[in-house]
Amino acid sequence: SLADVYEMLGDFGVSLMHLKAYHKAARGQNAALESDACKRLMSAYVALAKDTPLKNPATLSPELLAAIPESELNEREQHDPAFLKANARGRARYFHRLYQESR
């Protein structure tokens, strides 16, 4: 898929856009595809987070991240690379929880 290509090229931001579209299409339709999409989103966020310091003032708490609508998170992640990197760990945890729930 295009997400795989962009991930191989190291462009995780574009890869995330394609993975989110995949997840949105699979959600509630097919448990195996939804699980796969969650797993792949989690991996992409982990890759983004790996070079980010643990203590980052832009990192939001899990509660604050959960309070932001998904559409707003997607918009901020797409247009604010610092926000994306600072909150990648929290987003990875979110998709890990969805992955566990989808199995």
C-alpha positions as CSV (number, residue, x, y, z in Angstrom):
1,S,0.0,0.0,0.0
2,L,1.0,3.6,-0.2
3,A,1.4,3.7,3.6
4,D,4.1,1.0,3.3
5,V,5.9,3.0,0.6
6,Y,6.0,6.2,2.6
7,E,7.0,4.4,5.7
8,M,9.9,2.8,3.9
9,L,10.9,6.3,2.7
10,G,10.8,7.5,6.3
11,D,7.8,9.9,5.7
12,F,5.7,8.8,8.6
13,G,3.4,11.8,8.4
14,V,2.2,10.8,4.9
15,S,2.1,7.2,5.9
16,L,-0.1,8.1,8.9
17,M,-2.6,9.8,6.5
18,H,-3.0,6.6,4.5
19,L,-3.1,4.3,7.6
20,K,-5.8,6.4,9.2
21,A,-7.9,6.2,6.0
22,Y,-7.4,2.4,6.1
23,H,-8.4,2.3,9.7
24,K,-11.5,4.4,9.1
25,A,-12.6,2.1,6.3
26,A,-12.0,-1.1,8.3
27,R,-13.5,0.2,11.6
28,G,-16.6,-1.8,12.4
29,Q,-16.5,-3.6,9.1
30,N,-13.9,-6.3,9.5
31,A,-12.2,-7.2,12.8
32,A,-9.1,-8.6,11.2
33,L,-8.5,-5.5,9.0
34,E,-9.3,-3.2,11.9
35,S,-6.8,-5.0,14.1
36,D,-4.2,-4.8,11.3
37,A,-4.8,-1.1,10.8
38,C,-4.4,-0.5,14.6
39,K,-1.2,-2.5,14.7
40,R,0.2,-0.6,11.8
41,L,-0.8,2.8,13.2
42,M,0.8,1.9,16.5
43,S,4.0,1.0,14.8
44,A,4.1,4.2,12.8
45,Y,3.6,6.3,15.9
46,V,6.3,4.3,17.8
47,A,8.7,5.0,15.0
48,L,7.9,8.7,15.2
49,A,8.3,8.7,19.0
50,K,11.6,6.9,19.1
51,D,13.7,10.1,18.6
52,T,11.5,12.3,20.9
53,P,12.6,13.0,24.4
54,L,10.4,11.6,27.1
55,K,10.1,15.0,28.8
56,N,8.6,17.3,26.2
57,P,6.6,20.3,27.2
58,A,4.3,19.9,24.2
59,T,3.3,16.4,25.2
60,L,-0.4,16.2,26.3
61,S,-1.6,13.9,29.0
62,P,-3.6,10.9,27.9
63,E,-6.7,12.5,29.3
64,L,-6.2,15.7,27.2
65,L,-5.4,13.6,24.1
66,A,-8.6,11.6,24.6
67,A,-10.7,14.8,25.0
68,I,-9.6,16.2,21.6
69,P,-11.9,15.0,18.7
70,E,-10.1,12.7,16.3
71,S,-10.7,15.1,13.4
72,E,-8.9,17.9,15.3
73,L,-6.0,15.5,16.2
74,N,-5.6,14.5,12.6
75,E,-5.6,18.2,11.5
76,R,-3.0,19.1,14.1
77,E,-0.8,16.1,13.4
78,Q,-0.9,16.9,9.7
79,H,0.1,20.6,10.0
80,D,2.2,20.6,13.2
81,P,5.2,18.2,13.1
82,A,6.2,19.2,16.6
83,F,2.7,18.3,18.0
84,L,2.9,15.0,16.1
85,K,6.2,14.0,17.5
86,A,5.5,15.2,21.0
87,N,2.3,13.2,21.2
88,A,3.3,10.1,19.2
89,R,3.7,7.9,22.3
90,G,0.2,8.8,23.6
91,R,-1.2,8.1,20.1
92,A,0.6,4.7,20.0
93,R,-0.9,3.8,23.3
94,Y,-4.4,4.8,22.0
95,F,-4.0,2.5,19.0
96,H,-2.6,-0.2,21.1
97,R,-5.7,-0.1,23.2
98,L,-7.9,-0.2,20.1
99,Y,-5.9,-3.1,18.8
100,Q,-6.5,-5.0,22.0
101,E,-10.2,-4.3,21.8
102,S,-10.5,-5.3,18.2
103,R,-9.1,-8.8,18.7
